[in-house]
């Protein structure tokens, strides 16, 4: 009985700490007009190639004025943008 109780308590501590680290990660703001390729890759749905295209677009056009401007980047459609916004509330200009 004591071993079971210790296991349950231990699992609760592990669960609580994993929730905390997820909450911290979810609150990290990623600024699309400032982030480098590595930071952009932290956005769910953005891999290395899209991250490079985002950086290239910024260099050529001086940054994004709205999130909708992301659809000007090859490979990011309106549907993709909607998915990115839903999965990444921490994504900002």
Secondary structure, 3 states (H helix, E strand, C coil): CHHHHHHHHHHHHHHHHHHHHHHHHHHCCEECCCCCHHHHCCCCCCCHHHHHHHHHHHHHHCCCCCHHHHHHCCCCCHHHHHHHHHHCCCEEC
